[in-house]
Each structure stands twice: as C-alpha cells, then as structure tokens.
C-alpha cells in the first residue's frame, strides 16, 4: 500500500493518502534514493527538493511535520486537498520558502508567528480554511511579502499595524473573517505597492484612514458590510489607479467627496446602505 513518505529531505512517515488519491501517487516509492522523479515534486539540479505542489487531490492528511529539514524548499503548495490539523510552527525554519499556499483545506488553529521569520516569502495564501486567532504581528518581518490571503477563515482581533512595514505588499485580503475588528491601521498607507485591500464582511470599525490616499497603485478598495463610519476621506481621490471602490453596507456619512471625480480609471463604485449625501460624477 502506498504510504505518503519522503525519507529524503525531511518528509517523515505521514499516513497514506485516501484510496481515491492513491493512483495519483503511484510513482511515490519509498525505496527510491531520492524523490525527484515523483509526481508533484520538483528538485534542483543538485537533487534537493525545492517544490511540493499538490492541488485538488483528496489527501485527508494532517499538515506535514518536520518541514524544518527541507532547507531548500521554495514552494509549498497543498491546496484543495482536505489537509487537516494545524500549520506546524517549524515552517518558520524553512528559510528558502517563497510561496506557502495551503488554501481551501480543513486547517484549524492559529497562523504560526514563526512565519514572520521568512524573509524570502512572497505569497502567504491561507484562505478558505478554519483558522482562528489573530493575524500575527510578526508577519511584519516578511519583508518580501507580496500577497497575503487569509480570507474566509475564523480569524479575530485587529489588522496588525506591522503590515505597514511591508513595502512590497500588493494584496491584502482578509474579508469573510467576521470577528476581525478594530480600525484599519493608518500604517497601511505606507504599503506603496498595494493594489488590493479587502476587509469586507468583518467587524472593522472606525473611519477610513486618510493615509490610504497615498496608495497610488491601489486598484481595489473593498471594505463593505463592516462597521466603518465617518466620511470618505477626500484623499482617496489621489488613488489614481483605483478601479473598484466597494464601501456599501456601512455607516458612512457626510458628503461624497468631489475628489472622487478625479479617478479616471474608476469603473465600479458601490456605496449603497450608507448615509452619504451627493452624487459621483
């Protein structure tokens, strides 16, 4: 019977995959000296495992342990695979990682703060699981991070101001976590490359920070069905690349800032169920 083994480079004695997926792993032979010819595995010319990429295969397995042995692993992608258990904290020792994508699984527990040690990490994709706890402030140490996708989990707490340190960040999507609360950090205005800010369907409150007007690359601002209030800052009119402005079902009030008329690329502006006055032209 096929066992989900990788003796080489740290994959240790995981349980076998479900019977429905066994044929997908027919060439996973634990007697091989190295796994570089196996499906879903990519190796370097020196026969070090650099990528594990398993998508839309029913594994029904716990998150792999002993990842710290994979010193050369750059891309860990196990998505849509019914991966269970918690994300092991030793993932923070995989210093070569550029991509972590374990989206659309059945993972529980918190996001390990140790991920903040991964200075080469560009994509952290954890959406569509059952993760709880807060977004770790330690993620501010992921200085190369471009995409932070944690939407559709059960996360709580506030959006950490430390994300404002991530000058390469392009996408933040944390919507659908109904217990995320607190204010939108002013510091996000420092993320000069941010293109998407998604915090919809949360308990985010307070006002929209004027600092978001510094985001000259912002294309989508999606903060609908939340508890934000106050006026739309006229500074948003400086977001010259803005295409989508989704702020409906909030408690916004005051005049619709005429500065929005400067947004020549704006295609969709959804503002219903607020207390705003005026029209967008």
N, C-alpha and C positions, 0 to 999 in steps of 0.2 A: 504494500500500500504506500502510495506517495506520501512522504512527510515533507512539511514545509520547512526544509532545512537549508541552512547555508553555513557550513562549518568554516568556510573561508571568510575572513574579514568580518566575523562577528555575528552573523545570523545563527542563533543557537536554538535548536530543538523547539521550534514553535509547533503547535498542534497541526495536524493535517488539515488542508482546506476541505470545504464541504464537498460531497461527492459530485455535485453539479459542476464544480470548477476543476476537478482533477485532470480532465483532458487538457485543460489549458496549461498544466504544469507537467505534461508527460515527459519532458526532457530535463526535469529537475532531478538529477541523480546525485544523491549524497556521496556516492563513491568517486565522483569526479574530483580531480585535484583542484580545480577552480571552477567557478560557476559562470564564466564569461560567455559560454555558448548557450546559456539557459534563456528561455523566454523571459521578457520583462527586465532583463539585467543588461546594463551597459558597463563596459570596463574601459580603462585607459590602456594605451599601448603596453604599459607595464603590468597589465592584468590586475589592476586594482579596481574594485567596484566603485563606479562613480555615479551610477543612477539605478534606482529601482522604480519602475514605472508600471503600476498595475491599476487599470481603470475599468470600471463596470464589470468586474468579475466578483462573484459571490464568494468571499473568503470566510466570513463569520469567524474571524480570528481576533485575538487581542492585539493591541498595538505592540509592535516588536520591541523587545528589550535588548540590552547590550548594544545599542546603537553607537555607543562611545567607541567601540572597536573599529568603526568604519571611518578611519581617519581621512579617507579620500572621497567620501560620499558627497556629491554636489547637489543631487536632485533626489528628493524623497517624495514620490507621488504614489499614493494609495488612495484613490477616490472612488466613491460609489461602490465600495467593496464590503459594506457591512462590517467595517473594522470596529471592534468594541474595546471596552476598558478605557484607561486614561492615557494621555500623552506622557510618556516617561520623561522625567526631568533630565536624564542623561543625554537627551537630544541636544542640550546646550553645550556638549563637549564635541559635537560634530562640526568642527570649526570651518570646514570647507563648504558647508551647505549654502547654496544659493536659492534653492526652492524647497519649501515644505508645503505640500498640498495633500491634506488628508480630509478634503471636503466630502460632504454627502455620505457620511458614515453614521455610526451609532456611538461615537465617543462621548464620554462623560468626564466629570471632574473639571479641574481648572486648567487654564493655559499656563504652562510652567514659566516661572520668571526667568529660568535659566536660558530661555531662548534669547533673552537680551544680550547674551554674550556673543551671539553670532553676527560678527561684523561684516561678513560677506553675504548675509541673507538679503535677497531681493524680493522674494514673494513668500508671504505667510498667508496661506489660504486654509482657513479652518471653518468655513461657513457650513451651514446645514448639518449640524451635529446637535448634541445635547449638553454642550459645555456650560459650566456655571462659574461663579466667581467673577472677578473683575478683569478688565483688560490690564495686564501688568504694566506698571510704570516703567519697568526695566526695559520694555521694548524701545525706549528712547535710546538705548545703546546699539540698536541695529542700524548703524549709520548708513548702510547701503540699501535699506528697505525702500521698495517702490510701491508694492501692493500689499495692503493689509485688509484682508477679507475675513470678517468674523460674523457676518450677518446670519440671522436665523439660527440663533442658539438661545440659551437661557442666561446670558451674562447680565451682570448687575453692576452697581457702582457708577462712577463717573468716567468720562473720557479723560485719560491722563494728559496733563499739560505737557508731559515729557515728549509726547509725539511731535511737539513743535520743534524739537531738535533735528527732526528727520528731513533734511533739506532735499533729499532725493525722492521723497514720498510723492506718488502720483495719485493713488487711490486709497481712500478710507471708506470702507463700507461696513457699518456696524448696525444697520437697521434690523428691525424684527426682533431685537432683544428688549422685550417690553419692560424690563426692570433697570435698564441703563438710565441714569438720572443725572442731575447736576447741570451745570452750564456747558455750553460749547466753549472750550478754552480759547482765550484770546491768542494764545501761543500758536494756534493752528495757522494764523496769518503769516507765520514765518516759513511755512512749507511752500516755498516759492514755485515748486513744480507741481503742486496739487492740481489735479484735473477733475476729480470726483470726490465729493464729500457727501456721504449718505448716512443719515442718522434717523431715518423715518421709522415710525411705529415704535417709538421709545418714550420714556418719561423725561427726556431732555427738557429743561426749563430755562428761565431767564431770557435774555434778549439775544438777538443775532449780533455777534461782535462786529464792530466796525472794522476790525483788523482783517476780516475776510476780504475787504476791498483791496487788499494788497496782493491777492491771488490772481495775478494777470493771466495765468494759464487755466484757471478754473472753467470747466465746461458744464458741469452738472452740480447744482446745489439742491440736494433732496433732503429736506427736513420737514416732512409732512406728518400729520397725525401724531403730534407731540404736544408738549405743554409750553412751548416758547411763546413769549408775549412781547409787548412793546412795539416799536416801529421798525420797519425795514430800513436799515441804515442807508443813507444816500451813497455811501462808499461802495455799495455793491455795483453801482454804475461804472466803477473803474475796472470791473472784471470783464475785460474786452472780449474774451474768448467764450463767454457764457452762452450756452445753447439752451439749457434746460434749467428753469427755476421753479421748483416744486415746493411750495410752502403752504399748501392747503390744510384745512382742519387743524388750525392752531388758534391762538388767542392774540394774533397780531392786530394792531390798531394804528390809528393815525393816517396821515396822507400817504398815498402811494408816491414814492419819491420820483420826481420828474427825471432824475438822473438815469433811471432805467431806460429812458428813451435813447440813451447813448449806445445801448447794447445792440449793435448792428447784426450780430450773429444769433441773437436770441430767437429761438423758434417756438418754444413752449414755455408759457408762464401760467402756472396753476395756483390760484390764490383763494379759492372759494372757502366758505365757512371760516372767515375771519371777521374782523371789524374794521376793515380798511375803507378808506374814502378816496375816490378818484379813479381814473382810468389810465391804463397803459396805452400809450400811442406808439 
